[in-house]
Amino acid sequence: MGQQLLTVLSDMIKLHEKLIVISERKHGALVERDMEGLTEVMNNEKELLQKLRMLEEKRQELTGELAGDTQQTLKGVLVTLSPPVRRMVENRAFELKKQAETLRGLNEQNEELLKDAMAFIHHMIGHLTSAPDQSITYGRPNQKRTEAPRGYFDTKA
C-alpha cells in the first residue's frame, strides 16, 4: 500500500508540474490577449484537473485503507508506514505542497489579470454606450431635449 501511495503522490507531482507550465502559458495568453491560445490552455487545464481529481480520490482511498478511517489525512497515515517509506512519502508530500503553493500564486496573478481585463472592457462598453454630454445637432440652448439620449453607436453622421 505504501508503494501505491508513493506512486499516486508522484503522479500528482507530475500533474502539478504540468499545471504550473499551463498557468504560465495562460498568463502569457492573457497578457497578449490571445483568445485562441487561452481557449486551448483552458481545455488542457480542464483535462489535467480532471486527472488530478481522480488521483486525489485514489490518494484518499489509499489513506483510508492504510489508517482504517476514510477521513484520515496523509499526516495521520505516516505512523503506519515503515521509516524508509515514511521519509519518501514526507518528501513527496512536501514537494506537492510546494508546487500547490506555486500554482496558487500563479492562479491569483491570472485572476487579477482577468479582473483587470473585465474592468477595462466594462469601462469601454460604458464609455461607448453612454449618452453624449452635448447634442449632436444644433438647437436652442434653453430648449429641453425631447428625445431619449443616444449612445455612441446610435448617432448619425
N, C-alpha and C positions, 0 to 999 in steps of 0.2 A: 504493500500500500504506500509506503514511503516513497518508493521509486515512481509510482504513478503520480503522486503529489508533486514530486520534483519535475516530472515531465510536463504536467499541467502548468506549473509555475513558469517553466522555461518557455512554453508556448505563449503564455500570457506576456512574458517579457518581449518576445519577438513581435507579437501583435502591437504592443505599446510602442516599440521602436518604429514600426510601420506607421502607426497613428501619429507619431511625432513628425515624421517626414511629411505625411499628408497635411498636418496642421501648418507646417512651414510652407507647403505649396499653396494651401488655402490662403495664408497670409499674403503671399505674392500675388495670387489671383485677385484678392480684394484690393490690394494697393494699385494694381494695374487695371482694375475694373474689367477683368477678363471673365465675362459671364459663361462662356463655353468651358473654359478651364475650371471655373468654380463649380459648375454643374458636374463635370467629370470627377473632380475631387470629392464633392459631396456624395456621389454614388459610391466611390471607392471607400470612403469613410463609413458609409452605411453598412457595406458588406463586412468590413473589419469589425465594426461594433457588434454586429450580429454574432460573428465568430467569438468575439471576446465575451459576450453574454453567455454563450454556450459553455465556454471554458470556465467562467465564473460559477456557473451552475454545477459543473463537474467538480470544481475545487470544493464547493460547499458540500457536495455529496461525499467526497473523499474525507473531508474533515469530520463530517458527521459519522461516517463509518469508523474512522480511527478513534474518535472520542466516545462513540455510542450516544451522542447527543447531536441532533440536527441543527441546533442553534450555536454550536461550538465555533469559536474563532480559530484562526490559524495559530495564534499565540497559545491557546489552551491545548492544542494538539501536540505542541512541541515536546511536552513532558512524556508523551507516549512513544516518541521516536528514539532510535539509538543515537548516541552522541555524534557520529560522523554524518548521519542523515540529517540530524537536527541542525548542525552547522551549515550544511548545504541549503536546507530549507530557509534558515535565517538569512543567509546571504542572498538567496533569490528573492525572498520577501523584501529585503532592504532595497535591492535593485529595482524591484517592481514599484515600491513606494516612491523611490526617487524619480522614476520615469513618469509615474502618475502625477507627481507634483510638477514636473516639467510640462507635461501635457496640459495640466490645468492652467498653468501660466500662459501657454500659447493660446489656449481656448479663450481665456479672458482678454487677451490682446485682440483676437479676431472678433470677439463680441463687441469690444469698444469700436473697432473699425466699422462693423456693421451698424452700430448705433449712430456713429457719426455720418455714415453714408445715408442712412434713412433720414436723419435730421436735415441733411443738406437737400435731399430730394423733396422732403416735406416743405422746406423753406422755398425752394424753387417753384414748386407747384402752387404754393400760396401766393408767391410773388406774381406768377404768370396769370393766375385766375382772379386776382383781387381787382376791385373796382379802381379805375384810374382816378387820380386826385382832381384832374381837370376834365372838362368836357372836351370831346374831340371836335365838336362843331362850335362855331361862334354863336353866341346868344347874348341876351341881355343879362348883365351881371346881377340884377335884382330878381330875376325870374327864377322860380323854383323849378327844378328838374321834374318832368312829368313821367319820364320813362324809367324803367329799372336800370341801375348801373350795369355797364357791360364789363366783362372781363377782357383780358388782353386778346384772347382768341376770338371774341365776338365783335371786335371793332372792324369798321370798314375803312378802306384806304381812301 
